[in-house]
């Protein structure tokens, strides 16, 4: 993941990320803690027993290298294992601990999620460690966790407790945290409708080996007002997607047609939560903006725009309920409610690997009418206006969620053929 120079104070970085974790439902008011170790060896850490939903920068505690404490509260009760991790791994500069529901589910059945369930997770998360249960806040807990980090892990499942992750900075730690929880959720949801399938290491390595871009670089780039406006529109939709759990830090591509077959697209290897207008890449006359690397999926977007003049925006992302169908091979029947069928009609799926640039893209283009699932990788949504495309994504994810949740009640009864024809006549004629 590309690093941006971060001049924000550790107090502000911590409050921003803990707020994000709380709002995404990854921890409770009293649960979870975050720390950053600075260049002086001082550790900035969330306080004990302070509401995570309203934490302010002034609430963040500082534990000095000599052990003295600065701040108006007590440091987190789990500070001992943060300190133990930093002592064991000088390369770790930030630690996140929380109790996200899906990863806690794995911790209480004493399993580790298989990150080969989606294309990028193995490289984002790395191998996952497992720490035996110890009393929270104890030195013993710090010892067993530090022992796992000493083995080279940056993510550790805590038995009957939750998860702890480290990173080269707080953004890196959060990328790992969010991606691992996404894997856990997708596996859980996929297990409710079928049997999850996993990628081989060779398949994942082939994905990583894909060239970022063979698109030639333009010599100069112009940024007229309408182009800048579209950049802003893309950034807003990416942010909204992240906030609603429809996109995660490590994966997601959004593009918007500009003029003719020229378009704007999100970059590769930039944290999706932090994308701004300067990151967006212009593709004009088949050339890419100078000194920028567009998404690996740029070629797919380019072909869709060339062959579908009615498509003016594309979202390619990973959302947990849609990807549950993408990893289980189960068919997503969108005949749930009238809106779902009218907007989507059908969501076909293609095998993993057929989206590689080395392969013929005919099947993608033929099947991607409004939505298409690429197994163990992503979902592609197309539309006219970008907000409309985002709406289609929401409707698709809601439909997938409803079907998965209905499994505990009985068999789905879809809208029948006669009812579909009535919808077709009224809304699509």
C-alpha positions as CSV (number, residue, x, y, z in Angstrom):
1,X,0.0,0.0,0.0
2,X,1.4,3.4,-1.0
3,X,2.5,5.5,1.9
4,X,1.5,9.2,2.2
5,X,3.6,11.6,4.3
6,X,1.6,11.9,7.6
7,X,2.2,15.0,9.6
8,X,-0.8,14.4,11.8
9,X,-0.1,14.2,15.6
10,X,-0.4,10.6,17.0
11,X,-3.3,11.8,19.2
12,X,-5.3,12.8,16.2
13,X,-4.4,9.7,14.2
14,X,-5.5,7.4,17.0
15,X,-8.8,9.2,17.6
16,X,-9.6,9.1,13.8
17,X,-9.0,5.4,13.5
18,X,-10.7,4.4,16.8
19,X,-13.7,6.4,15.7
20,X,-13.7,4.6,12.3
21,X,-13.4,1.2,14.0
22,X,-16.3,2.1,16.4
23,X,-18.6,3.4,13.6
24,X,-18.0,0.4,11.5
25,X,-19.2,-1.8,14.4
26,X,-15.8,-3.4,14.9
27,X,-15.7,-2.7,18.6
28,X,-17.9,-1.6,21.5
29,X,-18.0,1.6,23.7
30,X,-15.6,0.0,26.2
31,X,-13.7,-2.4,24.0
32,X,-10.5,-2.1,21.9
33,X,-7.4,-0.1,22.1
34,X,-4.8,1.5,19.8
35,X,-1.3,2.7,20.2
36,X,1.5,4.4,18.3
37,X,5.2,4.4,19.3
38,X,7.0,7.5,18.2
39,X,10.7,8.1,17.2
40,X,11.5,9.0,20.8
41,X,10.2,5.6,22.1
42,X,7.2,7.2,23.7
43,X,3.9,5.3,23.3
44,X,0.6,7.1,22.6
45,X,-2.3,4.9,23.6
46,X,-6.1,5.1,24.1
47,X,-7.3,5.5,27.7
48,X,-9.0,2.9,29.9
49,X,-12.8,3.0,30.3
50,X,-13.4,6.0,28.1
51,X,-16.2,6.0,25.5
52,X,-14.8,4.9,22.1
53,X,-17.6,6.6,20.3
54,X,-16.7,10.1,21.5
55,X,-12.9,9.9,22.1
56,X,-11.1,13.2,21.7
57,X,-7.4,13.9,21.0
58,X,-7.0,15.2,24.5
59,X,-8.1,11.8,25.9
60,X,-5.1,10.0,24.4
61,X,-2.5,9.1,26.9
62,X,1.3,9.2,26.5
63,X,3.5,6.6,28.3
64,X,7.0,8.0,28.1
65,X,10.0,5.8,27.4
66,X,11.1,6.1,31.1
67,X,7.6,4.9,32.2
68,X,6.1,8.2,33.3
69,X,2.5,8.8,32.2
70,X,1.1,12.0,30.8
71,X,-2.6,12.6,30.4
72,X,-5.9,13.0,32.3
73,X,-6.9,9.3,32.3
74,X,-5.3,5.9,32.8
75,X,-3.7,4.1,29.8
76,X,-5.6,1.2,28.4
77,X,-5.6,-1.9,30.7
78,X,-4.2,-3.8,27.8
79,X,-1.1,-1.5,27.5
80,X,1.2,-4.3,28.8
81,X,0.8,-6.3,25.6
82,X,1.3,-3.2,23.5
83,X,4.5,-2.6,25.3
84,X,5.5,-6.3,24.9
85,X,4.9,-6.2,21.2
86,X,7.1,-3.0,20.7
87,X,9.8,-4.6,22.8
88,X,9.7,-7.8,20.7
89,X,9.4,-6.1,17.3
90,X,11.2,-2.8,16.7
91,X,9.8,-2.7,13.2
92,X,6.2,-2.5,14.6
93,X,5.2,1.2,15.1
94,X,1.5,0.8,15.7
95,X,-0.8,-1.7,17.3
96,X,-4.6,-2.2,17.1
97,X,-6.6,-4.5,19.4
98,X,-10.4,-4.9,19.1
99,X,-13.2,-7.4,19.3
100,X,-14.8,-7.4,15.8
101,X,-17.6,-9.9,15.7
102,X,-16.5,-12.1,12.8
103,X,-12.9,-12.5,14.2
104,X,-14.2,-13.1,17.7
105,X,-16.3,-15.9,16.1
106,X,-13.1,-17.5,14.9
107,X,-11.4,-16.9,18.3
108,X,-14.2,-18.7,20.3
109,X,-14.1,-21.8,18.0
110,X,-10.3,-21.6,18.1
111,X,-9.8,-21.2,14.4
112,X,-7.8,-18.9,12.1
113,X,-9.5,-17.4,9.0
114,X,-7.9,-18.6,5.7
115,X,-7.0,-15.3,4.0
116,X,-6.7,-17.1,0.6
117,X,-10.5,-16.5,0.4
118,X,-9.9,-13.3,-1.6
119,X,-7.2,-12.2,-3.9
120,X,-5.2,-9.6,-2.0
121,X,-5.6,-10.6,1.6
122,X,-2.7,-13.0,1.9
123,X,-0.3,-10.2,1.0
124,X,-2.0,-7.6,3.1
125,X,-2.4,-9.7,6.2
126,X,0.5,-12.1,6.0
127,X,0.5,-15.3,8.0
128,X,-1.8,-15.2,11.1
129,X,-0.6,-16.2,14.6
130,X,-2.6,-17.6,17.4
131,X,-2.2,-16.7,21.1
132,X,-3.6,-18.9,23.9
133,X,-6.0,-17.5,26.4
134,X,-4.6,-15.5,29.3
135,X,-6.2,-13.0,31.7
136,X,-6.8,-9.6,30.0
137,X,-4.4,-6.9,31.0
138,X,-1.9,-9.4,32.5
139,X,1.8,-9.7,31.8
140,X,1.1,-13.3,30.8
141,X,-1.1,-12.2,28.0
142,X,1.6,-9.8,26.9
143,X,4.1,-12.7,26.9
144,X,2.1,-15.1,24.8
145,X,1.2,-12.3,22.2
146,X,4.8,-11.1,22.0
147,X,5.9,-14.7,21.5
148,X,3.7,-14.8,18.4
149,X,5.0,-11.5,17.1
150,X,8.5,-12.8,17.6
151,X,7.7,-15.5,15.0
152,X,7.2,-12.8,12.4
153,X,3.4,-12.5,12.6
154,X,1.7,-9.0,12.3
155,X,-1.8,-10.4,13.0
156,X,-2.7,-12.6,15.9
157,X,-6.0,-14.2,16.8
158,X,-6.4,-14.1,20.6
159,X,-8.1,-17.2,22.0
160,X,-11.6,-16.3,23.3
161,X,-10.7,-12.6,23.1
162,X,-10.4,-11.0,19.7
163,X,-7.5,-9.9,17.5
164,X,-4.3,-7.8,17.7
165,X,-2.5,-6.4,14.7
166,X,0.7,-4.5,14.2
167,X,1.9,-2.3,11.4
168,X,4.7,-0.1,10.1
169,X,2.3,2.8,10.9
170,X,-1.4,3.1,12.0
171,X,-2.7,3.0,8.4
172,X,-0.8,-0.2,7.7
173,X,-2.2,-1.8,10.9
174,X,-5.8,-0.7,10.1
175,X,-5.5,-2.1,6.5
176,X,-4.5,-5.4,8.0
177,X,-7.2,-5.3,10.6
178,X,-10.0,-4.4,8.2
179,X,-8.9,-6.9,5.5
180,X,-8.7,-9.8,8.1
181,X,-12.2,-9.0,9.5
182,X,-13.5,-8.9,5.9
183,X,-12.1,-12.3,5.3
184,X,-13.7,-13.6,8.4
185,X,-17.1,-12.1,7.6
186,X,-17.0,-13.4,4.0
187,X,-16.1,-16.9,5.2
188,X,-18.9,-16.9,7.8
189,X,-21.6,-15.6,5.4
190,X,-20.4,-17.9,2.6
191,X,-20.7,-20.9,5.0
192,X,-24.4,-20.1,5.5
193,X,-25.2,-20.6,1.8
194,X,-22.6,-23.1,0.7
195,X,-19.0,-24.2,1.1
196,X,-16.3,-21.5,0.8
197,X,-13.7,-22.1,-1.9
198,X,-10.1,-20.8,-1.5
199,X,-7.5,-19.7,-3.9
200,X,-4.2,-21.5,-4.2
201,X,-1.0,-19.6,-3.5
202,X,-0.2,-20.0,-7.2
203,X,-3.4,-18.3,-8.2
204,X,-2.8,-15.4,-5.8
205,X,0.8,-15.0,-6.9
206,X,-0.5,-14.8,-10.5
207,X,-2.8,-12.0,-9.5
208,X,0.0,-10.1,-7.8
209,X,2.2,-10.6,-10.9
210,X,-0.2,-8.8,-13.1
211,X,1.3,-5.7,-14.6
212,X,0.0,-2.6,-12.9
213,X,-0.3,-0.8,-16.2
214,X,1.0,-1.2,-19.7
215,X,-0.8,2.0,-20.6
216,X,1.7,4.6,-22.0
217,X,2.2,7.8,-20.0
218,X,1.0,11.1,-21.4
219,X,3.5,13.9,-21.6
220,X,1.3,16.7,-20.2
221,X,-2.1,16.6,-18.5
222,X,-4.8,19.3,-18.5
223,X,-7.3,19.6,-15.6
224,X,-10.4,21.6,-16.7
225,X,-13.1,22.3,-14.2
226,X,-15.4,19.5,-15.3
227,X,-12.6,17.0,-14.9
228,X,-11.8,18.2,-11.4
229,X,-15.5,18.0,-10.5
230,X,-15.6,14.3,-11.5
231,X,-12.5,13.6,-9.4
232,X,-14.3,15.0,-6.4
233,X,-17.3,12.9,-7.2
234,X,-15.2,9.7,-7.3
235,X,-13.6,10.5,-4.0
236,X,-16.9,11.1,-2.3
237,X,-18.3,7.7,-3.5
238,X,-15.1,5.9,-2.4
239,X,-15.4,7.5,1.0
240,X,-19.1,6.6,1.2
241,X,-18.4,3.0,0.2
242,X,-15.8,2.7,2.9
243,X,-18.0,4.1,5.6
244,X,-20.8,1.8,4.6
245,X,-18.6,-1.3,4.5
246,X,-19.0,-1.7,0.7
247,X,-15.3,-1.2,0.2
248,X,-12.2,-1.8,2.3
249,X,-8.8,-0.2,2.6
250,X,-7.0,-2.7,0.4
251,X,-9.4,-3.2,-2.5
252,X,-11.8,-1.1,-4.6
253,X,-11.8,0.6,-8.0
254,X,-14.1,3.4,-9.1
255,X,-14.1,5.0,-12.5
256,X,-16.1,7.7,-14.3
257,X,-16.3,8.4,-18.0
258,X,-15.2,11.9,-18.8
259,X,-15.3,12.6,-22.6
260,X,-15.7,10.0,-25.3
261,X,-13.7,7.0,-24.2
262,X,-11.6,9.0,-21.8
263,X,-12.2,8.4,-18.1
264,X,-10.9,8.9,-14.6
265,X,-10.0,6.0,-12.3
266,X,-8.8,5.4,-8.8
267,X,-5.1,4.5,-8.4
268,X,-3.5,1.3,-7.3
269,X,-1.9,0.8,-3.9
270,X,-3.5,3.8,-2.2
271,X,-5.6,3.3,0.9
272,X,-9.2,3.7,-0.1
273,X,-10.1,5.6,3.1
274,X,-7.5,8.2,2.3
275,X,-7.9,8.8,-1.5
276,X,-8.2,12.4,-2.5
277,X,-8.5,14.2,-5.9
278,X,-4.8,14.3,-6.5
279,X,-4.6,10.5,-6.4
280,X,-7.2,10.0,-9.2
281,X,-5.7,9.0,-12.5
282,X,-6.8,10.5,-15.8
283,X,-6.9,8.1,-18.8
284,X,-7.0,10.2,-22.1
285,X,-6.6,8.9,-25.7
286,X,-5.4,5.6,-24.2
287,X,-2.6,7.3,-22.1
288,X,-2.4,7.6,-18.4
289,X,-1.6,10.7,-16.3
290,X,2.1,11.2,-15.8
291,X,3.8,9.7,-12.7
292,X,0.6,7.9,-11.6
293,X,-0.3,4.2,-11.6
294,X,-4.0,3.5,-12.2
295,X,-5.8,0.4,-10.9
296,X,-4.8,-3.0,-12.2
297,X,-8.3,-3.3,-13.4
298,X,-8.0,-0.2,-15.7
299,X,-8.0,-2.4,-18.8
300,X,-11.3,-3.9,-17.9
301,X,-12.9,-0.5,-17.3
302,X,-11.4,0.7,-20.6
303,X,-12.9,-2.2,-22.5
304,X,-16.3,-1.7,-20.9
305,X,-16.4,2.0,-21.8
306,X,-15.3,1.3,-25.4
307,X,-17.9,-1.4,-26.0
308,X,-20.8,0.1,-24.0
309,X,-21.6,3.7,-24.8
310,X,-24.4,3.8,-22.2
311,X,-22.1,2.9,-19.4
312,X,-20.6,6.0,-17.8
313,X,-19.4,4.8,-14.4
314,X,-18.1,1.6,-12.9
315,X,-17.5,0.3,-9.4
316,X,-15.4,-2.8,-8.8
317,X,-15.3,-3.7,-5.1
318,X,-15.6,-6.3,-2.4
319,X,-18.6,-6.2,-0.1
320,X,-19.1,-9.0,2.4
321,X,-22.5,-10.4,1.4
322,X,-22.0,-10.2,-2.3
323,X,-18.6,-11.9,-1.9
324,X,-20.2,-14.6,0.2
325,X,-21.8,-15.7,-3.1
326,X,-18.5,-15.1,-4.8
327,X,-16.6,-17.5,-2.6
328,X,-19.3,-20.2,-2.3
329,X,-20.3,-20.6,-5.9
330,X,-23.9,-20.2,-4.9
331,X,-26.2,-18.4,-7.4
332,X,-27.5,-15.0,-6.3
333,X,-31.1,-14.9,-7.3
334,X,-32.1,-11.2,-7.1
335,X,-35.8,-11.9,-7.5
336,X,-36.2,-10.9,-3.9
337,X,-38.2,-7.6,-4.1
338,X,-39.3,-5.7,-7.2
339,X,-36.6,-3.0,-6.9
340,X,-33.8,-5.6,-6.9
341,X,-35.0,-7.3,-10.1
342,X,-35.7,-4.0,-11.9
343,X,-32.3,-2.7,-11.2
344,X,-30.2,-5.8,-11.5
345,X,-32.3,-8.6,-13.2
346,X,-29.4,-11.0,-12.9
347,X,-25.9,-11.2,-11.4
348,X,-23.9,-13.9,-13.2
349,X,-20.5,-15.1,-12.0
350,X,-17.2,-15.9,-13.8
351,X,-14.3,-18.0,-12.6
352,X,-11.3,-16.4,-10.8
353,X,-8.5,-15.7,-13.3
354,X,-10.7,-14.8,-16.3
355,X,-10.3,-11.1,-15.3
356,X,-6.5,-11.3,-15.8
357,X,-5.2,-9.1,-18.6
358,X,-3.6,-12.1,-20.2
359,X,-7.0,-13.6,-20.9
360,X,-9.7,-12.8,-23.3
361,X,-12.2,-10.4,-21.7
362,X,-15.2,-11.4,-23.9
363,X,-17.0,-13.3,-21.2
364,X,-16.7,-10.4,-18.8
365,X,-18.1,-8.0,-21.4
366,X,-20.9,-10.3,-22.4
367,X,-22.0,-11.1,-18.8
368,X,-21.5,-7.7,-17.2
369,X,-24.8,-6.0,-17.9
370,X,-25.3,-4.3,-14.6
371,X,-23.5,-6.5,-12.1
372,X,-21.0,-9.4,-12.4
373,X,-19.3,-11.4,-9.7
374,X,-15.7,-12.5,-10.2
375,X,-15.2,-15.5,-7.9
376,X,-12.9,-14.9,-4.9
377,X,-12.1,-11.4,-6.2
378,X,-14.8,-8.8,-6.6
379,X,-18.1,-7.6,-8.0
380,X,-18.4,-5.2,-10.9
381,X,-21.3,-2.8,-11.1
382,X,-22.0,-0.5,-14.1
383,X,-24.3,2.3,-14.6
384,X,-24.9,5.8,-16.0
385,X,-24.4,8.4,-13.2
386,X,-22.0,7.4,-10.5
387,X,-24.6,7.8,-7.8
388,X,-26.9,5.5,-9.7
389,X,-24.1,2.9,-10.0
390,X,-23.5,3.2,-6.2
391,X,-27.3,2.7,-5.7
392,X,-27.1,-0.5,-7.7
393,X,-24.2,-1.7,-5.5
394,X,-26.2,-1.0,-2.4
395,X,-29.3,-2.8,-3.8
396,X,-27.2,-5.8,-4.8
397,X,-25.5,-6.0,-1.4
398,X,-28.9,-5.6,0.5
399,X,-30.4,-8.4,-1.7
400,X,-27.4,-10.7,-1.0
401,X,-27.8,-9.9,2.8
402,X,-31.5,-10.6,2.8
403,X,-31.0,-14.0,1.1
404,X,-28.3,-15.0,3.5
405,X,-30.2,-14.0,6.6
406,X,-33.4,-15.7,5.3
407,X,-31.6,-19.0,5.3
408,X,-32.4,-19.4,9.0
409,X,-36.1,-19.0,8.3
410,X,-36.6,-21.3,5.4
411,X,-36.2,-21.6,1.7
412,X,-36.4,-18.4,-0.4
413,X,-39.5,-17.9,-2.4
414,X,-38.6,-15.7,-5.3
415,X,-40.8,-13.5,-7.4
416,X,-42.3,-15.8,-10.0
417,X,-42.1,-15.6,-13.8
418,X,-45.5,-14.0,-14.2
419,X,-44.7,-11.3,-11.7
420,X,-41.3,-10.7,-13.4
421,X,-43.0,-10.2,-16.8
422,X,-45.4,-7.7,-15.2
423,X,-42.4,-5.8,-13.8
424,X,-40.7,-5.9,-17.2
425,X,-43.8,-4.6,-19.0
426,X,-44.3,-1.8,-16.5
427,X,-40.7,-0.6,-15.9
428,X,-38.6,-1.8,-18.8
429,X,-40.8,-1.6,-21.9
